[in-house]
Amino acid sequence: MKDTQPQVALPEGLTLRCLTPDDRALHKTMSENIVATLVSPVMLIPMTDAEYDETYTEQSEDVVYGILDAEGRLVATSSLLHNVVDYAAN
């Protein structure tokens, strides 16, 4: 994973940073919470455990940015995937 820090202005209490392998559980929990609240779960295709494993390694070329609130909870992500075909539905 890349170690880059974007410089953007956010509302007070929010932080944007590049996520690391230590953030894998935060990302997965946020996605699970979103899926649990959807009217129709087909509205979102969450990452599989294997995709989380591949994305959250030191060797990954993927870059995932996260916005965290003042309590350190992940509230949003944006991913730059090295090979989006790997994540496309067949």
N, C-alpha and C positions, 0 to 999 in steps of 0.2 A: 504494500500500500504506500502511496505517496505521502510525504510529510509536508503538506503545504497548508498555509493558513491564509484564507481569503480575507481581504480587508473590506468590510461592508458595514454600513450603519444599520443597526437593529434597534428595535424598541428596548427601553431599559429592562434589564433582567433577562434578556435573551443573549445567547452566545452562539456563534457559528464557528464550527471547527471541523477539520478533517477527522473522521472517525478512525479508530485503530482496532486491532484485533481484540483489545480489552473491552471494546464497545459492542461486540457481537450480540451479547445478551440484551443490551438496551434496545438495539435495532429490532431483534426478533420479538421482544415483548411489545414494543410499540406496534409492530405489524399485527401481532395476535390480537391486541386490544382493538385495533381498527377493524379487523375482520369480524370480531365478535359483535361489533355494533352496527354492521351493515345490514340493511334491509335484505339484500341479496348478496351472499358471499361471492357470487360470480363476478361482482363488480370490481374485484381486486384479485390479482393472481400473486399471492405472496411468494417470497423466495422459499425454496426447499431447504432442509438442513444441509444438504450437500452444497447448495449454492452459497449459503452463509459460510460454510466451512471454506469454500474456495475463495470467497470474497475477503474474508477476515483472516488472512495469513500475511506474514511479512513479505512474501514473494508475490502477492497478488498485484496485478497491474490495474485493478479496479480502484477507483477513488470514490469514497462515500463521504459526503458532507452531512453534518447533522446540526440542527438547531436545538439547543438545550435551554430549559428554563432555569430560573434562579436556584431551584432545588436539585438541579442536575438531571432532570427527567428529559428524555429525548422526545421532542414534539414534532419534528419533521426531518426528512432526509431527502437528499438528491444524490443520485448515483451516476457516475461516469464509468460505464462498463467497457472493459477492453475489447470484449467480443460479445456484442448484444445478441448475436445469433445463439450463443450458448444458453440464453435465458428465454428465448422465444418458444412459444407453444408449437408443438409439431402437428 
